[in-house]
Amino acid sequence: MPKLSIIAFDGTRHDFEVQAGSTVMENAVRNSVPGIEAECGGACACATCHVYVDDAWSARVGAPEAMEEDMLDFAYDVKPTSRLSCQIKMSDGLDGLVVHVPERQA
């Protein structure tokens, strides 16, 4: 099972073992990580699950696709490593992934 770390805005680290194929957002919601609102439930129709992929993982996670980029226009304080957590599927290749929650969601 891949490991996932979500760092809340206040610096609190949330570490999980997750199922391959699940999304970062699903795991954040399932474990009540503060700051991940996920209002659309993972349909890539809002920007309330915005995260920053840790710099060390950015290349491996990859860039957002067009639909996700459009939704990121509505996110708060977008950075080059911004992604919607509903669009990041966990896999063995992402074992150890670290993401950071922004100060607030849009």
VOVEXRO-119915 format. One record per residue: chain; residue in three letters; x, y, z of N, C-alpha, C, CB in turn. Coordinates in steps of 0.02 Angstrom, whole numbers, padded with zeros to 5 digits. Atoms other than C-alpha are relative to their C-alpha. Last residue first. Glycine has a CB too. Layout:
<recs>
   unit   code      n.x      n.y      n.z     ca.x     ca.y     ca.z      c.x      c.y      c.z     cb.x     cb.y     cb.z
      A    Ala        X        Y        Z        X        Y        Z        X        Y        Z        X        Y        Z
...
</recs>
This chain:
<recs>
   unit   code      n.x      n.y      n.z     ca.x     ca.y     ca.z      c.x      c.y      c.z     cb.x     cb.y     cb.z
      A    Ala    00036   -00055    00035   -00571    01463   -00151   -00074   -00001    00017    00010   -00005   -00077
      A    Gln    00025    00020    00066   -00489    01351   -00021   -00039    00057   -00029   -00044   -00065    00005
      A    Arg    00072    00007    00006   -00386    01418    00122   -00017   -00024   -00070   -00036    00067    00015
      A    Glu    00029   -00036   -00057   -00207    01428    00187   -00076   -00006    00000    00020    00074   -00002
      A    Pro   -00008   -00073   -00002   -00154    01296    00060   -00036    00031    00060   -00026    00032   -00065
      A    Val    00065   -00033    00006   -00142    01110    00100    00011    00076    00004   -00049   -00025    00057
      A    His    00011   -00051   -00050    00028    01030    00066   -00067    00034   -00013    00058    00053    00000
      A    Val    00034   -00059    00025    00062    00868   -00026   -00014    00047    00058   -00067   -00019   -00036
      A    Val    00013   -00053   -00049    00188    00730    00006   -00035    00058   -00035    00066    00023    00034
      A    Leu    00021   -00066    00023    00194    00568   -00093   -00015    00047    00058   -00062   -00006   -00045
      A    Gly   -00036   -00051   -00037    00282    00423   -00006   -00018    00071   -00020    00074   -00010   -00010
      A    Asp   -00011    00020   -00069    00228    00288   -00130    00044    00052    00035    00031   -00070    00005
      A    Leu    00006   -00060   -00042    00183    00382   -00289    00007   -00016    00074   -00066    00034   -00013
      A    Gly   -00050   -00049    00022    00247    00245   -00405   -00002    00065    00039   -00011    00015   -00073
      A    Asp   -00063    00020   -00031    00147    00117   -00304    00056    00049   -00020    00019   -00071   -00021
      A    Ser   -00026    00061    00031   -00006    00214   -00356    00064   -00018    00036    00012    00009   -00077
      A    Met   -00056    00032   -00033   -00114    00355   -00289    00018   -00066   -00035   -00016   -00014    00074
      A    Lys    00013    00069   -00019   -00225    00447   -00409    00063   -00031    00030   -00025   -00041   -00060
      A    Ile   -00063    00036   -00012   -00203    00636   -00411   -00018   -00069    00025    00046    00038    00051
      A    Gln   -00027    00022    00064   -00355    00719   -00492    00067   -00037    00007    00008    00059   -00046
      A    Cys    00045    00050    00029   -00460    00738   -00335    00027   -00029   -00065   -00069    00030   -00013
      A    Ser   -00015    00065   -00029   -00311    00824   -00253   -00046   -00055   -00026   -00004    00003    00075
      A    Leu    00061    00019   -00036   -00328    00970   -00371    00011   -00071    00025   -00064    00006   -00046
      A    Arg    00041    00053    00031   -00151    01022   -00415   -00065   -00005    00040    00037   -00068   -00002
      A    Ser    00071    00008   -00018   -00039    01170   -00378   -00032   -00056   -00040   -00038    00065   -00011
      A    Thr    00012    00070   -00021    00149    01144   -00402   -00072   -00013    00020    00047   -00018    00057
      A    Pro   -00018    00048    00052    00173    01303   -00506   -00012   -00074    00018    00073    00008   -00018
      A    Lys   -00073    00001    00009    00077    01403   -00376    00016   -00050   -00055    00036   -00019    00066
      A    Val   -00026    00053    00044   -00107    01451   -00361    00075    00009   -00009   -00035    00000   -00068
      A    Asp   -00073   -00001   -00002   -00149    01566   -00215    00032   -00058   -00039    00024   -00002    00072
      A    Tyr   -00034   -00053   -00037   -00334    01522   -00198    00076   -00010   -00003   -00024    00001    00073
      A    Ala   -00033    00017   -00064   -00412    01410   -00330    00034    00061    00029    00051   -00056   -00011
      A    Phe    00044   -00021   -00055   -00535    01470   -00464    00031   -00013    00069   -00066   -00036   -00004
      A    Asp    00010   -00073    00006   -00410    01465   -00608   -00041    00027    00058   -00033    00016   -00066
      A    Leu   -00051   -00033   -00041   -00366    01291   -00543   -00003    00076   -00005    00069   -00025   -00020
      A    Met    00025   -00005   -00068   -00531    01233   -00618    00050    00034    00046   -00017   -00070    00027
      A    Asp    00056   -00047    00000   -00472    01272   -00795   -00027    00009    00071   -00055   -00025   -00047
      A    Glu   -00028   -00067    00006   -00306    01185   -00762   -00054    00053    00002    00042    00007   -00064
      A    Glu   -00025   -00017   -00067   -00402    01031   -00704    00031    00070   -00001    00051   -00052    00024
      A    Met    00058   -00012   -00042   -00498    01026   -00869    00020    00021    00071   -00044   -00063    00003
      A    Ala    00035   -00063    00017   -00338    01049   -00970   -00059    00015    00046   -00025   -00003   -00071
      A    Glu    00029    00001    00067   -00236    00911   -00884   -00043    00063   -00009   -00042   -00064   -00013
      A    Pro    00073    00010    00006   -00132    00950   -00731   -00021   -00002   -00074   -00037    00056    00036
      A    Ala    00038   -00062    00008    00056    00925   -00737   -00074   -00014   -00005    00023    00038   -00062
      A    Gly    00016   -00025    00066    00147    00774   -00671   -00042    00063    00001   -00034   -00052   -00040
      A    Val    00073   -00007    00002    00147    00679   -00508   -00022    00025   -00069   -00024    00047    00055
      A    Arg    00029    00067    00001    00327    00622   -00537   -00076    00002   -00004    00022   -00039    00062
      A    Ala   -00011    00031    00065    00387    00795   -00585   -00033   -00068   -00005    00075   -00007   -00013
      A    Ser    00034   -00035    00053    00308    00877   -00433    00008   -00034   -00068    00024    00071   -00005
      A    Trp    00047    00046    00033    00363    00750   -00304   -00032    00030   -00063   -00054   -00019    00048
      A    Ala   -00034    00063    00015    00519    00834   -00232   -00043   -00048   -00040    00022   -00033    00065
      A    Asp   -00047   -00008    00056    00433    01003   -00244    00034   -00065   -00021    00052    00051    00018
      A    Asp   -00068   -00015   -00024    00292    00946   -00130    00048    00001   -00060    00022   -00053    00052
      A    Val   -00042    00060    00000    00127    00948   -00224    00069    00021    00023    00002   -00034   -00071
      A    Tyr   -00065   -00011    00031    00026    01100   -00173    00039   -00065    00006    00039    00060    00034
      A    Val   -00059    00014   -00039   -00156    01061   -00139    00062    00022   -00038    00005   -00075    00018
      A    His   -00064   -00024    00024   -00327    01117   -00201    00056   -00018    00049   -00002    00076   -00010
      A    Cys   -00045    00053   -00024   -00475    01013   -00142    00072    00016   -00023   -00022   -00070   -00026
      A    Thr   -00001    00001   -00073   -00598    01158   -00151    00039   -00060    00028   -00070   -00001    00027
      A    Ala   -00072   -00004   -00018   -00564    01200   -00333    00009   -00004    00075    00031    00064   -00027
      A    Cys   -00012   -00056   -00046   -00731    01153   -00411    00075    00001    00014   -00043   -00007    00067
      A    Ala    00047   -00053    00016   -00798    01038   -00547    00005    00059    00048   -00070   -00027   -00001
      A    Cys   -00041   -00052    00034   -00658    00909   -00551   -00045    00057   -00023    00039   -00030   -00060
      A    Ala    00020   -00003    00070   -00790    00777   -00506    00041    00050   -00041   -00073    00017   -00005
      A    Gly   -00052    00030    00042   -00707    00732   -00341   -00015    00001   -00074    00011   -00070    00021
      A    Gly   -00007    00072   -00010   -00850    00758   -00221    00049   -00034   -00045   -00066   -00032   -00008
      A    Cys    00030    00035    00057   -00897    00929   -00288    00008   -00076    00005    00032    00025   -00065
      A    Glu    00071   -00013    00008   -00871    01015   -00120   -00032   -00038   -00058   -00011    00073   -00011
      A    Ala    00025    00048    00051   -00702    00935   -00088   -00075    00007   -00012    00016   -00071    00022
      A    Glu    00073   -00003   -00002   -00671    01036    00072   -00034   -00048   -00049   -00023    00070   -00014
      A    Ile    00021    00031    00063   -00488    00993    00103   -00077   -00004    00003    00033   -00071   -00010
      A    Gly   -00019   -00041    00057   -00431    01117    00235   -00017   -00030   -00067    00073    00013    00002
      A    Pro    00027   -00068    00004   -00430    01000    00384    00025    00036   -00062    00018    00039    00062
      A    Val   -00056   -00048    00002   -00392    00817    00349   -00028    00070   -00007    00050   -00017   -00059
      A    Ser    00017   -00066   -00028   -00547    00719    00400    00060    00048    00004   -00030   -00009    00069
      A    Asn   -00037   -00008   -00062   -00474    00546    00364   -00007    00069    00031    00073   -00015   -00012
      A    Arg    00011    00059   -00041   -00598    00494    00230    00032    00007    00069    00026   -00063   -00035
      A    Val    00069   -00004   -00026   -00593    00671    00160   -00014   -00058    00048   -00051    00000   -00057
      A    Ala    00004   -00058   -00045   -00403    00671    00143   -00069    00004    00031    00016    00065   -00039
      A    Asn   -00035    00017   -00062   -00402    00494    00072   -00002    00057    00050    00072   -00019   -00015
      A    Glu    00039    00052   -00035   -00533    00534   -00058    00031   -00017    00067   -00006   -00063   -00044
      A    Met    00060   -00031   -00030   -00441    00695   -00102   -00041   -00051    00038   -00042    00032   -00054
      A    Val   -00023   -00037   -00059   -00273    00606   -00130   -00061    00030    00036    00051    00055   -00019
      A    Thr   -00028   -00066    00011   -00363    00490   -00249    00024    00030    00066   -00051    00046   -00033
      A    Ser    00038   -00051   -00034   -00385    00303   -00234    00032    00068   -00012   -00005   -00015    00077
      A    Gly    00060   -00016    00038   -00310    00191   -00367   -00045    00050    00034   -00038   -00062   -00013
      A    Ala   -00018   -00021    00068   -00181    00113   -00251   -00065    00010   -00038    00047   -00053   -00035
      A    Gln    00010    00048    00055   -00260    00100   -00079    00024    00030   -00065   -00075   -00020   -00005
      A    Val    00060   -00007    00041   -00188    00210    00056   -00004   -00053   -00054   -00002    00069   -00032
      A    Glu   -00009    00052    00050   -00065    00202    00201   -00066   -00002   -00038    00019   -00071    00032
      A    Phe    00047    00055    00012   -00082    00368    00288    00030   -00052   -00045   -00065    00027   -00030
      A    Asp   -00030    00055    00037    00019    00509    00366   -00048   -00058   -00006    00067   -00022    00032
      A    His    00047    00056   -00001   -00058    00675    00421    00029   -00054   -00046   -00073    00022   -00022
      A    Arg   -00012    00051    00051    00071    00809    00462   -00049   -00058    00012    00073   -00025    00003
      A    Thr    00016    00067   -00025    00016    00963    00558    00007   -00050   -00058   -00071   -00002    00030
      A    Gly   -00060    00041   -00006    00105    01116    00487   -00012   -00070    00026    00048    00034    00044
      A    Asp   -00031   -00015   -00065   -00037    01240    00517    00063   -00042    00012   -00049   -00011    00056
      A    Phe   -00029   -00067    00002   -00079    01234    00330    00035    00017    00066   -00054    00051   -00014
      A    Ala    00050   -00053   -00008   -00104    01046    00341    00035    00068    00002   -00042   -00011    00064
      A    Ile   -00021   -00049   -00049    00033    00931    00276   -00052    00055    00001    00072    00028   -00016
      A    Ile    00033   -00063    00014   -00036    00778    00187    00018    00047    00057   -00078   -00008   -00007
      A    Ser   -00005   -00050   -00054    00075    00626    00184   -00032    00064   -00024    00074    00012    00021
      A    Leu    00017   -00068    00018    00033    00475    00077    00006    00044    00061   -00072    00003   -00030
      A    Lys    00005   -00047   -00056    00103    00298    00088   -00012    00070   -00028    00064   -00002    00044
      A    Pro   -00040   -00062    00002    00070    00170   -00048   -00012    00043    00062   -00016    00040   -00063
      A    Met    00041   -00059    00000    00000    00000    00000    00044    00063    00000   -00047    00000    00060
</recs>
